[in-house]
Amino acid sequence: MALIALAADKGAPGVTTAAVALGAVWPRPVMVAECDPAGGDLVYRLPGEHGMLDPAKGMLSLATAARRGLRPEQIAPHTQRLSGGLDVLVGVSNAEQAAGLTWLWSPLGRSFAVLPGVDVIADCGRLAASSPLIELLREADMTVLFTHASLEHVAHLRERISQLSADLPRQRTRIGVVVIADPRGYRTAIAEVERVLTSSRLPAVVLGGLAYDPKGAQMLRGQWGGKLDKSLLIRSARELAGNLVARPGLEYSAPAPAAAPQVTSEPPPSAPQVERQRGR
């Protein structure tokens, strides 16, 4: 199906939160892969279906199994399921571990891109000019960059888009932008970033926004009560997910799930839930 890589530039927060929020409301079967070479933190944020996530089962165990070559069917045994049903591939714990896996990103990207029956949302963290993840991004159907609407962030965004457009294959280059915006100026912030990118004639499209919603982000971690499904974060994530899967090249003609994915949040603080269609 499709590989969607999420990333940010200097100072832009929230890629992991965005990946989990999108995975929770994604309208097709999906897996979230933690590919941040700086180290991931899903094992510290969210519980698994049967207790704590195992940090040794994920990218590290997959790398060991793939030493003689990686095939798409090798990935599933190294995934884990969050409480609520979202499948995740847990990343490395620190940059030192990632340094030994630079060879993995290219075959992993190729396998993600052809994984049967499931989309992959890859949390790539913050990109640097020499990031080894470029090899994975080259296989992505869409690379999505997150930004704020401030002058500083948009300036970094323009530089990153220019660099990515040179680094990625021209025939596959699809760069999208998502604006992390305060709900009070949500549409205005998105429109301003879109205006700047259009006037700069950069090869990127603004896909929409994601609400800056600290309370919603905490609920996603299970640290707040209330209805997560009604939070600004999840409502904006659902709209964004719909925009993404409707993009040319990302459509999929398979029958839709019997019911739309649901997100609820009324567990105790130690057991956050992301209720969704299991779809596998």
Secondary structure as a PSIPRED ss2 file (coil, helix, strand):
# PSIPRED VFORMAT (PSIPRED V4.0)

   1 M C   1.000  0.000  0.000
   2 A C   1.000  0.000  0.000
   3 L E   0.000  0.000  1.000
   4 I E   0.000  0.000  1.000
   5 A E   0.000  0.000  1.000
   6 L E   0.000  0.000  1.000
   7 A E   0.000  0.000  1.000
   8 A E   0.000  0.000  1.000
   9 D C   1.000  0.000  0.000
  10 K C   1.000  0.000  0.000
  11 G C   1.000  0.000  0.000
  12 A C   1.000  0.000  0.000
  13 P C   1.000  0.000  0.000
  14 G C   1.000  0.000  0.000
  15 V H   0.000  1.000  0.000
  16 T H   0.000  1.000  0.000
  17 T H   0.000  1.000  0.000
  18 A H   0.000  1.000  0.000
  19 A H   0.000  1.000  0.000
  20 V H   0.000  1.000  0.000
  21 A H   0.000  1.000  0.000
  22 L H   0.000  1.000  0.000
  23 G H   0.000  1.000  0.000
  24 A H   0.000  1.000  0.000
  25 V H   0.000  1.000  0.000
  26 W C   1.000  0.000  0.000
  27 P C   1.000  0.000  0.000
  28 R C   1.000  0.000  0.000
  29 P C   1.000  0.000  0.000
  30 V E   0.000  0.000  1.000
  31 M E   0.000  0.000  1.000
  32 V E   0.000  0.000  1.000
  33 A E   0.000  0.000  1.000
  34 E E   0.000  0.000  1.000
  35 C C   1.000  0.000  0.000
  36 D C   1.000  0.000  0.000
  37 P C   1.000  0.000  0.000
  38 A C   1.000  0.000  0.000
  39 G C   1.000  0.000  0.000
  40 G C   1.000  0.000  0.000
  41 D C   1.000  0.000  0.000
  42 L H   0.000  1.000  0.000
  43 V H   0.000  1.000  0.000
  44 Y H   0.000  1.000  0.000
  45 R H   0.000  1.000  0.000
  46 L C   1.000  0.000  0.000
  47 P C   1.000  0.000  0.000
  48 G E   0.000  0.000  1.000
  49 E C   1.000  0.000  0.000
  50 H C   1.000  0.000  0.000
  51 G E   0.000  0.000  1.000
  52 M C   1.000  0.000  0.000
  53 L C   1.000  0.000  0.000
  54 D C   1.000  0.000  0.000
  55 P C   1.000  0.000  0.000
  56 A C   1.000  0.000  0.000
  57 K C   1.000  0.000  0.000
  58 G C   1.000  0.000  0.000
  59 M H   0.000  1.000  0.000
  60 L H   0.000  1.000  0.000
  61 S H   0.000  1.000  0.000
  62 L H   0.000  1.000  0.000
  63 A H   0.000  1.000  0.000
  64 T H   0.000  1.000  0.000
  65 A H   0.000  1.000  0.000
  66 A C   1.000  0.000  0.000
  67 R C   1.000  0.000  0.000
  68 R C   1.000  0.000  0.000
  69 G C   1.000  0.000  0.000
  70 L C   1.000  0.000  0.000
  71 R C   1.000  0.000  0.000
  72 P H   0.000  1.000  0.000
  73 E H   0.000  1.000  0.000
  74 Q H   0.000  1.000  0.000
  75 I C   1.000  0.000  0.000
  76 A H   0.000  1.000  0.000
  77 P H   0.000  1.000  0.000
  78 H H   0.000  1.000  0.000
  79 T C   1.000  0.000  0.000
  80 Q E   0.000  0.000  1.000
  81 R E   0.000  0.000  1.000
  82 L E   0.000  0.000  1.000
  83 S C   1.000  0.000  0.000
  84 G C   1.000  0.000  0.000
  85 G C   1.000  0.000  0.000
  86 L C   1.000  0.000  0.000
  87 D E   0.000  0.000  1.000
  88 V E   0.000  0.000  1.000
  89 L E   0.000  0.000  1.000
  90 V C   1.000  0.000  0.000
  91 G C   1.000  0.000  0.000
  92 V C   1.000  0.000  0.000
  93 S C   1.000  0.000  0.000
  94 N C   1.000  0.000  0.000
  95 A H   0.000  1.000  0.000
  96 E H   0.000  1.000  0.000
  97 Q H   0.000  1.000  0.000
  98 A H   0.000  1.000  0.000
  99 A H   0.000  1.000  0.000
 100 G C   1.000  0.000  0.000
 101 L C   1.000  0.000  0.000
 102 T H   0.000  1.000  0.000
 103 W H   0.000  1.000  0.000
 104 L H   0.000  1.000  0.000
 105 W H   0.000  1.000  0.000
 106 S H   0.000  1.000  0.000
 107 P H   0.000  1.000  0.000
 108 L H   0.000  1.000  0.000
 109 G H   0.000  1.000  0.000
 110 R H   0.000  1.000  0.000
 111 S H   0.000  1.000  0.000
 112 F H   0.000  1.000  0.000
 113 A H   0.000  1.000  0.000
 114 V C   1.000  0.000  0.000
 115 L C   1.000  0.000  0.000
 116 P C   1.000  0.000  0.000
 117 G C   1.000  0.000  0.000
 118 V C   1.000  0.000  0.000
 119 D E   0.000  0.000  1.000
 120 V E   0.000  0.000  1.000
 121 I E   0.000  0.000  1.000
 122 A E   0.000  0.000  1.000
 123 D E   0.000  0.000  1.000
 124 C E   0.000  0.000  1.000
 125 G E   0.000  0.000  1.000
 126 R E   0.000  0.000  1.000
 127 L C   1.000  0.000  0.000
 128 A C   1.000  0.000  0.000
 129 A C   1.000  0.000  0.000
 130 S C   1.000  0.000  0.000
 131 S C   1.000  0.000  0.000
 132 P C   1.000  0.000  0.000
 133 L C   1.000  0.000  0.000
 134 I H   0.000  1.000  0.000
 135 E H   0.000  1.000  0.000
 136 L H   0.000  1.000  0.000
 137 L H   0.000  1.000  0.000
 138 R C   1.000  0.000  0.000
 139 E C   1.000  0.000  0.000
 140 A C   1.000  0.000  0.000
 141 D C   1.000  0.000  0.000
 142 M E   0.000  0.000  1.000
 143 T E   0.000  0.000  1.000
 144 V E   0.000  0.000  1.000
 145 L E   0.000  0.000  1.000
 146 F E   0.000  0.000  1.000
 147 T E   0.000  0.000  1.000
 148 H C   1.000  0.000  0.000
 149 A C   1.000  0.000  0.000
 150 S C   1.000  0.000  0.000
 151 L H   0.000  1.000  0.000
 152 E H   0.000  1.000  0.000
 153 H H   0.000  1.000  0.000
 154 V H   0.000  1.000  0.000
 155 A H   0.000  1.000  0.000
 156 H H   0.000  1.000  0.000
 157 L H   0.000  1.000  0.000
 158 R H   0.000  1.000  0.000
 159 E H   0.000  1.000  0.000
 160 R H   0.000  1.000  0.000
 161 I H   0.000  1.000  0.000
 162 S H   0.000  1.000  0.000
 163 Q H   0.000  1.000  0.000
 164 L H   0.000  1.000  0.000
 165 S H   0.000  1.000  0.000
 166 A H   0.000  1.000  0.000
 167 D H   0.000  1.000  0.000
 168 L C   1.000  0.000  0.000
 169 P C   1.000  0.000  0.000
 170 R C   1.000  0.000  0.000
 171 Q C   1.000  0.000  0.000
 172 R C   1.000  0.000  0.000
 173 T C   1.000  0.000  0.000
 174 R C   1.000  0.000  0.000
 175 I E   0.000  0.000  1.000
 176 G E   0.000  0.000  1.000
 177 V E   0.000  0.000  1.000
 178 V E   0.000  0.000  1.000
 179 V E   0.000  0.000  1.000
 180 I E   0.000  0.000  1.000
 181 A E   0.000  0.000  1.000
 182 D C   1.000  0.000  0.000
 183 P H   0.000  1.000  0.000
 184 R H   0.000  1.000  0.000
 185 G H   0.000  1.000  0.000
 186 Y H   0.000  1.000  0.000
 187 R H   0.000  1.000  0.000
 188 T H   0.000  1.000  0.000
 189 A H   0.000  1.000  0.000
 190 I H   0.000  1.000  0.000
 191 A H   0.000  1.000  0.000
 192 E H   0.000  1.000  0.000
 193 V H   0.000  1.000  0.000
 194 E H   0.000  1.000  0.000
 195 R H   0.000  1.000  0.000
 196 V H   0.000  1.000  0.000
 197 L H   0.000  1.000  0.000
 198 T H   0.000  1.000  0.000
 199 S H   0.000  1.000  0.000
 200 S H   0.000  1.000  0.000
 201 R C   1.000  0.000  0.000
 202 L C   1.000  0.000  0.000
 203 P C   1.000  0.000  0.000
 204 A C   1.000  0.000  0.000
 205 V E   0.000  0.000  1.000
 206 V E   0.000  0.000  1.000
 207 L E   0.000  0.000  1.000
 208 G E   0.000  0.000  1.000
 209 G E   0.000  0.000  1.000
 210 L E   0.000  0.000  1.000
 211 A E   0.000  0.000  1.000
 212 Y C   1.000  0.000  0.000
 213 D C   1.000  0.000  0.000
 214 P H   0.000  1.000  0.000
 215 K H   0.000  1.000  0.000
 216 G H   0.000  1.000  0.000
 217 A H   0.000  1.000  0.000
 218 Q H   0.000  1.000  0.000
 219 M H   0.000  1.000  0.000
 220 L H   0.000  1.000  0.000
 221 R C   1.000  0.000  0.000
 222 G C   1.000  0.000  0.000
 223 Q C   1.000  0.000  0.000
 224 W C   1.000  0.000  0.000
 225 G C   1.000  0.000  0.000
 226 G C   1.000  0.000  0.000
 227 K C   1.000  0.000  0.000
 228 L H   0.000  1.000  0.000
 229 D H   0.000  1.000  0.000
 230 K H   0.000  1.000  0.000
 231 S C   1.000  0.000  0.000
 232 L H   0.000  1.000  0.000
 233 L H   0.000  1.000  0.000
 234 I H   0.000  1.000  0.000
 235 R H   0.000  1.000  0.000
 236 S H   0.000  1.000  0.000
 237 A H   0.000  1.000  0.000
 238 R H   0.000  1.000  0.000
 239 E H   0.000  1.000  0.000
 240 L H   0.000  1.000  0.000
 241 A H   0.000  1.000  0.000
 242 G H   0.000  1.000  0.000
 243 N H   0.000  1.000  0.000
 244 L H   0.000  1.000  0.000
 245 V H   0.000  1.000  0.000
 246 A C   1.000  0.000  0.000
 247 R C   1.000  0.000  0.000
 248 P C   1.000  0.000  0.000
 249 G C   1.000  0.000  0.000
 250 L C   1.000  0.000  0.000
 251 E C   1.000  0.000  0.000
 252 Y C   1.000  0.000  0.000
 253 S C   1.000  0.000  0.000
 254 A C   1.000  0.000  0.000
 255 P C   1.000  0.000  0.000
 256 A C   1.000  0.000  0.000
 257 P C   1.000  0.000  0.000
 258 A C   1.000  0.000  0.000
 259 A C   1.000  0.000  0.000
 260 A C   1.000  0.000  0.000
 261 P C   1.000  0.000  0.000
 262 Q C   1.000  0.000  0.000
 263 V C   1.000  0.000  0.000
 264 T C   1.000  0.000  0.000
 265 S C   1.000  0.000  0.000
 266 E C   1.000  0.000  0.000
 267 P C   1.000  0.000  0.000
 268 P C   1.000  0.000  0.000
 269 P C   1.000  0.000  0.000
 270 S C   1.000  0.000  0.000
 271 A C   1.000  0.000  0.000
 272 P C   1.000  0.000  0.000
 273 Q C   1.000  0.000  0.000
 274 V C   1.000  0.000  0.000
 275 E C   1.000  0.000  0.000
 276 R C   1.000  0.000  0.000
 277 Q C   1.000  0.000  0.000
 278 R C   1.000  0.000  0.000
 279 G C   1.000  0.000  0.000
 280 R C   1.000  0.000  0.000
